[in-house]
Amino acid sequence: MLKKMIFSLMILSGSLFAEEVWSGWTKVTMLYPTENNSIFYVETGIPEYGTCSGTNYKRYSLKPGTKNHDTLYSTLVLAYTSGAKIKMNINVDQKGTCSPRVNRFQLRK
């Protein structure tokens, strides 16, 4: 019984982690805030995500009004103005979308 429970937890935890994907380290190249979205572009995106025509997987977004939006956007502005690199996390169910929404970032100089 215990083995079955441990095995079930391993499968469940593996599927939870498989629902997100991280980018490599990249730089923010453009900020494009709009009334309904906070769009931004990066040097190197995540293949098969951010597939707007002509963007080559480099267009992403933050939805205004979401939890911690101001902190996330401030991080983007800081990264853009300082030239620091970011690493982005998005949900895999956004594959093939124009401007996938970013869940969170890591920032490094």
Secondary structure as UniProt FT lines:
FT   HELIX           2..17
FT   TURN            18..19
FT   STRAND          20..22
FT   STRAND          26..33
FT   STRAND          38..42
FT   TURN            47..48
FT   TURN            53..55
FT   STRAND          59..62
FT   TURN            64..65
FT   TURN            67..68
FT   HELIX           69..82
FT   STRAND          85..91
FT   HELIX           92..94
FT   TURN            95..96
FT   STRAND          101..108
//
